[in-house]
């Protein structure tokens, strides 16, 4: 009489055990299943700058080696394809950095204000543009805030200044590790790439296309290396090299600024009849050096309307301003006219302040809820690679470079950095390789001082990608930028129209051809564009055909 219940109980136990054993391998096969299958809730973005796009948060493991542990929340934005019938999927994006926020890249035609977006480009016709704030920055959580700025020396620090800088970076790294020592090891390019793949899966996409700028080119190469079966079309705009992370990547900037100074001083010498700064490049440099020496002893004081205290224009600022101005050949006339007043120790002429451009809803600017980058996150990402530890080597490099290339960033990156004193041992970096995903496109500027042109050549070679070369151009990142129609046409032909990626030459912006007499200059301190945080000899490439301008 008891046999049937016992058999029934045994059968139930066997069924439960079988079910458990069947479920265990499934979980072991995909430990990220719950992240891949999470529900994504889209809602209008709250920030004014992002109000025209949707926002959502994607849950990811903080530590991919322990996906059942703590979680991070990745803030993303979406600008839906404007031609749904031609939709190709999603275009994941990254603006660079490291540490740059990315949700704004999905926005359409809004005033720039330091942000670059893709919503007004042709790619927005056929892709859902996905912007993403990487882990540790923007609206993503956890947010890294070391409570300190990123210490960076001027272009030619004295030995005394170098000693003070070293103390500052030690204090900065210690503060960062005290605040976020448990988080820093997880703030890596590889983990951001893994987050990108969780975003892909959560959005129900089998593949993604990708457009990354500057640091984002390395991120894209790492994503393709980790998830080759998931990457479709990819564009790497102003590429970093595929090796040398991270010190070599940054120290090479001094070569880029030196190359730009050579072509800029040659232009100034050609127009000695206008500026009188020297009729050879060497004389122009001598003029700048004498001016700098005077500013060391007697800094220039500028009085701006409404400011009770003067702005102090130092020799260090002059070094930086001249180096930055040298990069942007289409605007050389304007800062050179400003430098004329500084060289001759004359006040700027009084002039009416230009009328400020009007924007709708002016109270929105500057956007209070969005920062373009997070220096604390940049420090953490740079520490994903080992840095040299012998201070004497850093100091020797600084003493050499401050004489060899003293303008722009100069020897700044050769000095010790916070990561020099990092206490954790980073995991091995992912080596970029292309094995299993389609051939893509790399863009490089001949005189880009943030990321060497040679870096783009090497990245294109490593991944066997086509290379678009922007000739005679010192700017940084090119797709969708004003005056870069040739580059934009090349990228759109590939990303939007489906043309095979191919090598191309595109002209940079034209050099200033009408030098501006100083007396016509309206004043203002060296108004060159900002150089940003990230050149070398141009390698002669194979014969290429220029893309038609749109």
VOMITOR-703872 format. One line per 8 residues: for each residue y, z, x of C-alpha. Coordinates in nm, 3 decimals. Each point is the difference from the previous one (the first is absolute). Example, Ala and Ser with C-alpha at 12.3 -4.5 7.8 and 13.67 -1.06 7.14 Angstrom:
! VOMITOR-703872
-0.450 0.780 1.230; 0.344 -0.066 0.137
This chain:
! VOMITOR-703872
0.000 0.000 0.000; 0.234 0.054 0.296; -0.082 -0.328 0.174; 0.243 -0.223 -0.188; 0.311 0.214 0.070; -0.098 0.027 0.364; -0.044 -0.376 0.024; 0.331 -0.052 -0.179
0.180 0.231 0.242; -0.161 -0.166 0.301; 0.096 -0.340 -0.129; 0.359 0.111 -0.046; 0.011 0.140 0.354; -0.147 -0.320 0.141; 0.253 -0.210 -0.191; 0.287 0.219 0.119
-0.124 -0.016 0.358; -0.035 -0.378 -0.017; 0.350 -0.030 -0.142; 0.137 0.225 0.275; -0.178 -0.194 0.274; 0.128 -0.328 -0.142; 0.357 0.128 -0.015; -0.001 0.142 0.352
-0.050 -0.333 0.180; 0.266 -0.160 -0.222; 0.251 0.266 0.100; -0.103 -0.027 0.363; 0.041 -0.377 -0.011; 0.359 0.024 -0.126; 0.162 0.336 0.073; 0.333 -0.149 -0.113
-0.127 -0.106 -0.341; 0.214 0.238 -0.199; 0.309 -0.116 0.191; -0.085 -0.366 -0.048; -0.057 0.047 -0.372; 0.297 0.224 -0.076; 0.225 -0.084 -0.288; 0.341 -0.130 0.107
0.286 0.096 -0.229; 0.304 -0.225 0.032; 0.344 0.110 -0.116; 0.358 -0.115 0.065; 0.118 0.128 0.336; 0.244 0.287 -0.021; 0.221 -0.092 0.297; 0.293 -0.229 -0.076
-0.086 -0.239 0.279; -0.350 -0.042 -0.137; 0.074 0.004 -0.370; -0.092 -0.368 -0.047; -0.360 0.053 0.118; -0.290 0.222 -0.098; -0.120 0.296 0.202; -0.327 0.187 0.025
-0.179 0.246 0.226; -0.344 -0.057 0.152; -0.215 0.293 0.109; -0.167 -0.037 0.342; -0.188 0.236 0.231; 0.219 0.169 0.256; -0.296 -0.018 0.239; -0.229 -0.298 -0.050
-0.271 0.178 0.196; 0.000 0.266 -0.274; 0.094 -0.180 -0.325; -0.090 0.303 -0.206; 0.273 0.207 0.162; 0.378 -0.005 -0.030; 0.171 -0.299 -0.152; 0.315 -0.199 0.058
0.197 -0.187 -0.264; 0.127 -0.349 0.087; 0.309 -0.124 -0.184; -0.009 -0.371 -0.081; 0.214 -0.245 -0.193; -0.083 -0.326 -0.174; 0.202 -0.310 -0.083; -0.223 -0.215 -0.219
-0.041 -0.372 0.075; 0.264 -0.193 -0.191; -0.240 -0.293 -0.061; -0.315 0.172 -0.132; -0.185 -0.331 -0.041; 0.017 -0.054 0.379; -0.062 0.362 0.098; -0.198 0.033 0.326
-0.041 0.376 0.000; 0.198 0.268 0.183; 0.211 -0.019 0.315; -0.005 0.330 0.184; 0.305 0.054 0.220; 0.138 0.224 0.273; 0.359 0.001 0.133; -0.071 0.137 0.350
0.093 0.318 0.178; -0.224 0.178 0.063; 0.113 0.222 -0.283; 0.178 -0.257 -0.215; -0.017 0.044 -0.376; -0.132 -0.303 -0.184; 0.033 0.019 -0.376; 0.337 -0.178 0.014
-0.170 -0.314 0.131; -0.108 -0.084 -0.355; 0.358 -0.001 -0.129; 0.180 -0.322 -0.090; 0.350 -0.123 0.077; 0.198 0.320 0.059; 0.261 0.082 0.267; -0.176 0.063 0.330
0.144 0.338 0.107; -0.253 0.030 0.276; -0.300 -0.097 -0.212; -0.184 -0.333 0.011; -0.187 -0.125 -0.305; -0.223 -0.289 -0.103; 0.053 -0.008 -0.375; 0.256 -0.281 0.030
-0.228 -0.220 0.213; -0.241 -0.271 -0.116; -0.295 0.228 0.072; 0.106 0.199 -0.307; -0.097 -0.299 -0.218; -0.373 0.021 0.075; -0.063 0.352 0.129; 0.046 0.345 -0.136
0.212 0.139 0.284; -0.125 0.347 0.091; 0.232 0.229 0.193; -0.144 0.313 0.153; 0.142 0.315 0.154; -0.252 0.086 0.273; -0.158 0.341 0.014; 0.246 0.254 0.132
0.315 -0.185 -0.106; 0.211 -0.108 -0.296; -0.130 0.129 -0.332; -0.356 0.036 0.130; -0.145 0.344 0.057; -0.044 0.198 0.211; 0.345 -0.076 0.145; 0.055 0.064 0.370
0.323 0.179 0.086; 0.013 0.159 0.344; 0.347 0.135 -0.066; 0.140 -0.185 0.298; 0.127 -0.343 0.096; -0.166 -0.240 0.244; 0.161 0.065 0.342; 0.093 -0.323 0.173
0.212 -0.032 0.316; 0.275 -0.251 0.064; -0.076 -0.316 0.194; 0.059 0.138 0.352; -0.044 0.376 -0.002; 0.100 0.194 0.308; -0.258 0.224 0.162; 0.168 0.299 -0.161
-0.008 -0.164 -0.344; -0.362 -0.096 0.056; -0.092 0.360 0.067; 0.173 0.109 -0.321; -0.171 -0.277 -0.193; -0.340 0.115 0.123; 0.065 0.350 -0.128; 0.108 -0.145 -0.334
-0.316 -0.206 -0.050; -0.220 0.296 0.092; 0.177 0.211 -0.262; -0.029 -0.281 -0.255; -0.374 -0.046 0.049; -0.059 0.372 -0.017; 0.201 0.025 -0.322; -0.196 -0.289 -0.150
-0.335 0.148 0.091; 0.108 0.341 -0.126; 0.095 -0.151 -0.336; -0.271 -0.262 -0.039; -0.261 0.046 0.272; -0.278 -0.037 -0.258; 0.145 -0.323 -0.142; 0.111 -0.191 0.310
-0.351 -0.113 0.105; -0.043 -0.165 -0.341; 0.326 -0.198 0.017; -0.143 -0.307 0.169; 0.014 -0.375 -0.044; -0.371 -0.012 -0.069; 0.029 0.255 -0.280; 0.293 -0.189 -0.152
-0.217 -0.313 0.009; -0.276 0.193 -0.176; 0.255 0.111 -0.260; 0.089 -0.365 -0.053; -0.361 -0.077 -0.080; -0.018 0.283 -0.252; 0.311 -0.147 -0.161; -0.173 -0.338 -0.012
-0.311 0.139 -0.164; 0.189 0.222 -0.245; 0.200 -0.304 -0.114; -0.324 -0.187 -0.067; 0.044 -0.267 0.267; -0.285 -0.143 0.208; 0.246 -0.126 0.265; 0.361 0.047 0.102
0.256 -0.212 0.177; 0.239 0.171 0.238; 0.348 -0.030 0.149; 0.104 0.251 0.264; 0.310 0.022 0.216; 0.032 0.144 0.351; -0.229 0.306 0.014; -0.148 -0.133 -0.324
-0.152 -0.286 0.201; -0.222 0.247 0.184; -0.085 0.168 -0.328; -0.102 -0.338 -0.145; -0.212 -0.083 0.305; -0.174 0.338 -0.025; -0.064 -0.050 -0.372; -0.158 -0.341 0.067
-0.211 0.152 0.277; -0.128 0.280 -0.223; -0.035 -0.197 -0.322; -0.037 -0.369 0.094; -0.182 -0.084 -0.321; 0.296 0.128 -0.202; 0.285 -0.191 0.170; 0.103 -0.341 -0.127
0.332 -0.140 0.127; 0.209 0.197 0.247; 0.343 -0.036 0.162; 0.103 0.211 0.301; 0.378 -0.023 0.039; 0.140 0.098 0.344; -0.330 0.117 0.138; -0.067 0.283 0.239
-0.259 -0.069 0.271; -0.365 0.066 -0.083; -0.022 0.250 0.286; 0.215 0.250 0.191; 0.052 0.247 -0.281; 0.247 0.153 -0.004; 0.201 0.055 0.318; -0.031 -0.353 0.138
0.105 -0.148 -0.334; 0.330 0.185 0.012; 0.083 0.000 0.369; -0.005 -0.382 0.001; 0.310 0.005 -0.220; 0.214 0.043 0.312; -0.112 -0.348 0.113; 0.105 -0.143 -0.334
0.348 0.148 0.023; 0.036 -0.127 0.357; -0.095 -0.353 -0.106; 0.255 0.012 -0.280; 0.269 0.126 0.236; -0.062 -0.299 0.227; 0.062 -0.255 -0.277; 0.288 0.198 -0.153
0.194 0.043 0.326; -0.049 -0.372 0.070; 0.161 -0.076 -0.338; 0.290 0.239 0.066; 0.055 -0.163 0.340; 0.011 -0.344 -0.164; 0.291 0.128 -0.210; 0.196 0.174 0.275
0.310 -0.190 -0.114; -0.015 0.201 -0.324; -0.121 0.343 0.107; 0.085 0.020 0.370; -0.303 0.216 0.074; -0.129 -0.215 0.286; -0.092 -0.362 0.061; -0.355 0.069 0.118
-0.267 0.226 -0.154; 0.020 0.223 0.307; 0.376 0.044 -0.042; -0.044 0.086 -0.368; -0.254 0.268 0.090; 0.238 0.134 0.268; 0.273 0.022 -0.264; -0.229 0.195 -0.232
-0.103 0.232 0.284; 0.362 0.077 0.093; 0.074 0.069 -0.365; -0.294 0.233 -0.025; 0.110 0.188 0.314; 0.345 0.052 -0.155; -0.157 0.123 -0.326; -0.202 0.255 0.194
0.324 0.155 0.122; 0.211 -0.071 -0.306; -0.191 -0.056 -0.326; 0.185 -0.209 -0.256; 0.129 0.178 -0.310; 0.010 -0.197 -0.324; 0.197 0.127 -0.296; -0.127 -0.125 -0.334
0.209 0.028 -0.319; -0.080 0.319 -0.185; -0.194 0.163 0.285; 0.180 0.302 0.148; -0.203 -0.008 0.321; -0.027 -0.299 0.233; -0.323 -0.190 0.056; -0.089 0.029 0.369
-0.119 -0.331 0.145; -0.199 0.092 0.310; -0.141 -0.195 0.294; -0.348 0.049 -0.144; 0.105 -0.146 -0.333; 0.157 -0.295 0.181; -0.330 -0.065 0.182; -0.189 0.004 -0.327
0.253 -0.211 -0.192; 0.013 -0.274 0.265; -0.379 -0.018 0.016; -0.042 -0.019 -0.374; 0.278 -0.258 -0.039; -0.172 -0.219 0.260; -0.295 -0.053 -0.234; 0.178 -0.167 -0.290
0.126 -0.337 0.123; 0.139 -0.108 -0.337; 0.247 0.292 0.012; 0.090 0.013 0.370; 0.367 -0.084 -0.066; 0.066 0.314 -0.204; -0.117 0.281 0.230; 0.134 -0.188 0.303
0.346 0.008 -0.154; -0.045 0.374 -0.055; -0.115 0.048 0.360; 0.321 -0.176 0.116; 0.203 0.295 -0.132; -0.233 0.253 0.160; -0.003 -0.181 0.336; 0.378 -0.021 0.001
0.036 0.358 -0.127; 0.214 -0.114 -0.293; -0.002 0.134 -0.356; -0.139 -0.218 -0.272; 0.274 -0.174 -0.199; 0.086 0.162 -0.327; -0.134 -0.193 -0.295; -0.065 0.058 -0.364
-0.348 0.126 -0.062; -0.209 -0.275 -0.156; -0.072 0.044 -0.367; -0.338 0.162 -0.049; -0.249 -0.221 -0.182; -0.071 0.115 -0.350; -0.353 0.072 -0.113; -0.119 0.083 -0.350
-0.055 0.370 -0.052; 0.172 0.086 0.327; -0.095 0.364 -0.038; -0.356 -0.102 0.087; 0.091 -0.082 0.360; -0.105 0.134 0.235; -0.327 0.057 -0.179; -0.049 0.379 0.009
-0.373 -0.006 -0.068; -0.119 -0.244 0.264; 0.016 0.026 0.378; -0.074 -0.322 0.192; -0.213 0.183 0.256; -0.139 0.338 0.095; 0.046 0.093 0.369; -0.256 0.280 -0.029
-0.262 -0.245 -0.122; 0.092 -0.239 0.281; -0.065 0.276 0.253; -0.337 0.072 -0.154; -0.112 -0.365 -0.002; 0.112 -0.054 0.360; -0.223 0.292 0.095; -0.307 -0.189 -0.125
-0.023 -0.142 0.355; -0.003 0.196 0.329; 0.322 0.010 0.203; 0.031 0.054 0.377; 0.049 0.363 0.092; 0.152 -0.014 0.353; 0.373 0.058 -0.036; 0.069 -0.139 0.346
-0.123 -0.342 -0.115; 0.236 0.004 -0.299; 0.294 0.102 0.217; -0.072 -0.271 0.257; -0.010 -0.261 -0.277; 0.332 0.122 -0.143; 0.175 -0.014 0.338; -0.115 -0.360 0.048
0.076 -0.131 -0.349; 0.338 0.166 -0.040; 0.120 -0.217 0.288; -0.196 -0.313 -0.090; 0.066 -0.009 -0.376; 0.276 0.246 -0.094; 0.112 -0.147 -0.335; -0.139 0.046 -0.350
-0.290 0.245 0.001; -0.020 -0.029 0.378; -0.228 0.261 0.152; -0.019 0.204 -0.320; -0.366 -0.070 -0.075; -0.097 0.054 0.365; 0.098 0.365 -0.027; -0.251 0.261 -0.117
-0.065 -0.008 -0.375; -0.126 0.273 -0.232; -0.353 -0.144 0.013; 0.000 0.059 0.376; -0.057 0.364 -0.089; -0.239 -0.041 -0.296; -0.277 0.260 -0.001; -0.263 -0.185 -0.206
-0.236 -0.266 0.132; 0.035 -0.313 -0.213; -0.295 -0.198 -0.132; -0.066 -0.336 0.165; 0.230 -0.273 -0.130; -0.131 -0.290 -0.204; 0.004 -0.312 0.219; 0.145 -0.293 -0.198
-0.245 -0.284 -0.046; -0.055 -0.276 -0.253; -0.361 -0.020 -0.107; -0.061 -0.113 -0.354; 0.340 -0.058 -0.153; 0.205 -0.321 -0.022; 0.242 -0.117 0.269; 0.350 0.136 -0.054
0.356 -0.042 0.123; 0.205 0.185 0.266; 0.379 -0.031 0.035; 0.183 0.072 0.327; 0.365 -0.026 0.107; 0.073 -0.131 0.349; 0.250 0.277 0.082; -0.110 0.270 -0.241
0.067 0.321 0.193; -0.184 0.229 -0.244; -0.334 -0.175 0.040; -0.050 -0.241 0.289; -0.057 -0.366 -0.075; -0.287 0.022 0.245; -0.145 0.271 -0.224; -0.015 -0.246 -0.289
-0.165 -0.253 0.230; -0.264 0.255 0.098; -0.060 0.116 -0.356; -0.037 -0.360 -0.120; -0.239 -0.067 0.287; -0.209 0.311 -0.064; -0.039 -0.081 -0.371; -0.006 -0.380 0.040
0.294 -0.024 -0.241; 0.262 -0.274 -0.019; 0.335 0.087 0.161; 0.348 -0.073 -0.139; 0.251 0.024 0.286; 0.365 0.064 -0.081; 0.188 -0.161 0.289; 0.320 0.150 0.149
0.008 0.300 -0.231; 0.039 0.369 0.084; -0.041 0.146 -0.347; -0.306 0.187 -0.121; -0.222 -0.106 -0.297; 0.066 -0.337 -0.158; -0.173 -0.083 -0.326; 0.239 -0.017 -0.295
0.303 0.073 0.219; 0.330 -0.185 -0.034; 0.014 -0.296 0.237; -0.378 -0.001 0.045; -0.086 -0.271 -0.255; -0.237 -0.173 0.241; -0.206 0.318 0.048; 0.003 0.074 -0.371
-0.119 -0.355 -0.080; -0.287 0.035 0.248; -0.115 0.330 -0.149; 0.037 -0.118 -0.360; -0.198 -0.316 0.073; -0.285 0.224 0.115; 0.020 0.300 -0.232; 0.113 -0.175 -0.318
-0.109 -0.364 0.025; -0.323 0.056 0.188; 0.071 -0.220 0.303; -0.202 0.081 0.308; 0.198 0.216 0.246; 0.126 -0.200 0.295; 0.221 0.043 0.307; 0.367 -0.079 -0.052
0.337 0.016 0.173; 0.301 0.120 -0.196; 0.358 0.013 0.126; 0.172 0.336 0.006; 0.346 0.054 -0.137; 0.261 -0.216 0.177; 0.197 0.159 0.279; 0.365 0.079 -0.058
0.178 -0.329 0.067; 0.357 0.099 -0.087; 0.089 0.298 0.219; 0.230 0.243 -0.174; 0.328 0.075 0.179; 0.047 0.376 0.026; 0.334 -0.013 -0.181; -0.180 -0.132 -0.308
-0.255 0.278 0.000; 0.055 0.255 -0.278; -0.115 0.298 0.205; -0.299 0.228 -0.037; -0.249 0.115 0.259; -0.257 -0.258 0.112; -0.141 -0.105 -0.332; -0.338 -0.123 0.115
-0.299 0.061 -0.228; -0.213 0.307 0.057; -0.269 -0.047 0.265; -0.264 0.213 -0.166; -0.270 0.210 0.173; -0.238 -0.286 0.132; -0.024 -0.874 0.709; -0.121 -0.140 0.265
-0.028 -0.355 0.131; -0.076 -0.261 -0.262; -0.340 -0.153 0.059; -0.003 -0.375 -0.039; -0.228 -0.069 -0.294; -0.179 -0.309 -0.125; 0.196 -0.285 -0.160; 0.093 0.101 -0.352
0.179 -0.153 -0.293; 0.297 0.172 -0.157; -0.034 0.100 -0.360; 0.248 -0.178 -0.228; 0.290 0.216 -0.108; 0.014 0.083 -0.367
